[in-house]
Amino acid sequence: MPAKAAKKAFGGGRKPSERPSKICPVCGLPFSWRKKWERDWDSVKYCSDKCRAAAKGAS
């Protein structure tokens, strides 16, 4: 049998309470890792499209 992958990336396969999280710089609320952010979690800064638009509008 082939060996399984050593470790899943970031939040995959973990309980929601064990997944990594960040603080949104616009609204100040914490947000957790999501499957759709799996490939680019390091570059995710905002919790939502609304906060991303507010950040662009403020500068």
C-alpha positions as CSV (number, residue, x, y, z in Angstrom):
1,M,0.0,0.0,0.0
2,P,1.2,3.5,-0.7
3,A,2.0,5.7,2.3
4,K,-0.5,8.5,3.1
5,A,0.5,12.1,2.9
6,A,2.5,13.2,6.0
7,K,0.2,16.1,7.0
8,K,-2.7,17.9,5.5
9,A,-2.4,21.6,4.8
10,F,-3.5,24.0,7.5
11,G,-7.1,23.3,8.4
12,G,-8.0,20.2,6.4
13,G,-9.1,17.3,8.5
14,R,-9.0,19.3,11.8
15,K,-11.9,20.2,14.0
16,P,-13.2,23.8,13.5
17,S,-11.9,24.8,16.9
18,E,-8.4,23.6,15.9
19,R,-8.1,25.4,12.5
20,P,-5.9,28.4,12.1
21,S,-7.5,31.9,12.3
22,K,-6.6,35.5,11.6
23,I,-7.9,38.9,12.6
24,C,-9.5,41.0,9.9
25,P,-7.7,44.4,9.8
26,V,-10.9,46.3,8.7
27,C,-13.6,45.0,11.1
28,G,-11.3,43.5,13.8
29,L,-13.2,40.2,14.0
30,P,-11.5,36.8,13.9
31,F,-12.0,34.5,10.9
32,S,-11.0,30.9,10.5
33,W,-9.4,28.9,7.7
34,R,-11.8,27.8,5.0
35,K,-11.4,25.1,2.3
36,K,-11.7,27.7,-0.5
37,W,-8.7,29.5,1.0
38,E,-6.6,26.3,1.1
39,R,-4.1,27.2,-1.6
40,D,-3.6,30.8,-0.6
41,W,-4.2,31.1,3.1
42,D,-1.0,33.0,3.6
43,S,-2.2,35.8,1.3
44,V,-5.8,36.0,2.8
45,K,-6.1,39.3,4.7
46,Y,-9.8,40.1,4.9
47,C,-12.7,38.1,6.2
48,S,-15.1,39.1,3.4
49,D,-15.5,40.9,0.1
50,K,-17.2,43.7,2.0
51,C,-14.1,44.3,4.2
52,R,-11.8,44.0,1.1
53,A,-13.8,46.7,-0.7
54,A,-13.8,48.9,2.4
55,A,-10.0,48.7,2.7
56,K,-9.6,49.7,-1.0
57,G,-12.0,52.6,-0.6
58,A,-10.3,53.9,2.5
59,S,-6.9,54.2,0.8
